[in-house]
Amino acid sequence: MQKKLLLTSVACMSALVSTAQAESLGGLAFSDTTPIAQNMNVTDEFTIVGDEGLMSLEAIKPDGAVRAIVEIPTGTSAKWEVSKDDPKAVYWEYKDGEPRVVNYLGYPGNYGAIPGTALPKELGGDGDPLDVIVLGQAVPRGEIVDVNVIGVLKMLDGGEQDDKLIAVLTQDSPFAHIESMAQLDSEYPGVSQIIDLWFANYKGPDGGMEGLGFDDAESAREVLEAAAENYAAMQ
């Protein structure tokens, strides 16, 4: 009997600790266990800051690799993004006065932005940096990684174009050798369908997301180059 009471007490204490942790981190338990980039510093539970302006980096490196800033690591649900007010910072986005959490399965890849890009509406963008999902293992939040763009997921969000570049890490990843959506589908059946279904449903049945299929690496590269040229012209 005493043993049973002790076990019950331990379970209750664990639940209280977990609840307190969740309440202190925007209602999302274990969000403080997500690794952050080594060059980023935690200023509070909702902000990390580095030493350089993230969006001022060039999108395409001289060797052809593309830079991507990881805002949301694979498998996590807290909606972080690069700050528009302080380009050195990545912060937990607020919506309706609360830290935003995606009420769905965790992201199927590392989600983030391509620095040095801005795609205007006349070219199918929203004026913000290009969105990208980087396939592979989780990368620390705030990390800048080299990726290879292999395609683009065409999406509508509330009737407005909201495309997502599809990319892979250039090294140390099972996907590093993938160069096209066709190759991805051939070697990793189901991955593209998972991505398509996830983005079509992560905002819920009435979220306004509609998938329009994938375009190939060439089309994705054209979008990327146009966004990089537009960003440069704005500076």
Secondary structure, DSSP 8 states (H G I E B T S, - for coil): -HHHHHHHHHHHHHHHHHHHHHHHTTT-TTGGGS-B-TT-EEEETTEEE-SS-GGGS-SB-TTS-EEEEEEE-TT--B-EEE-SS-TTEEEE-EETTEE-B-SSS--SSEEEE-TT----GGGTS-SS--EEEEESS---BT-EEEEEEEEEEEEEETTEE--EEEEEESSSSTTTT--SHHHHHHHSTTHHHHHHHHHHHTT-TTS-EEEEEEE-HHHHHHHHHHHHHHHHHH-
